[in-house]
Amino acid sequence: MRLVILDDYDLSSEWAAKYIRNKIIQFQPSADRCFTLGLPTGSTPYGCYQKLIEYYRNGDISFKYVKTFNMDEYVGLPRAHPESYHSYMWNNFFKHIDIDPANAHILDGNVDDLEAECQAFEQQITKAGGIELFVGGIGPDGHIAFNEPGSSLVSRTRVKTLAKDTIVANARFFGNDLSKVPTMALTVGVGTVMAAKEVMILITGAHKAFALYKAIEEGVNHMWTVSAFQQHPRTIFVCDEDATLELRVKTVKYFKGLMHVHNKLVDPVLSIKDQ
């Protein structure tokens, strides 16, 4: 497990974007060999997406042969609703890059058979050859995707009832009206993300500090689902200084002492112009 600590949100977003950029370019994707990327929504990955858009516009990266699989989607929220995760991904990322719409996979929370939709999503991931890199964010209670506290750590894509804390946290996107916040969602499982070849989790802000502490310094616990990734052979946590406030000083010093190693993953930054 790697813990990459940057000074602030912008630098952590840039580091994550450079890492994704390098992984895609090193993979050398083609029409018959796409790079598969798992993606989150929310405020945390927004800065990373903005940097990736910048790299695309500068001609340094292409998403033509990238297949994406999003972590989750609300149940019963129209696809065109401004707060649907479908809208989030297209408005904040997909429409600004050259991804083939057929390669952008997002769960549909409006189908009649939600269970079948979840099973089909897992089958699509398998058909694509599995996920090369799954990028995720977490909530203040340590949940990844909508795998709320108490979720099975071997769970797969399924229908999930949202915890009250999550509903309250998301109310800001719905005019602070709790009655308008969806109470159910479709989500990849912890096991779905664990099956990826590599996982990168973005954690920023002091309000996520206790969750990072639970993820790094305490044991695996289904009440803090992000802690499961201690057992993944290739996990990278990317955080800012504020998110480390609950960590022991020696823990922070230990991982900062490894930054010269971690930075080799993004330096040099690769470009398709050089190929």
Disulfide bonds with the S-S distance in Angstrom:
none
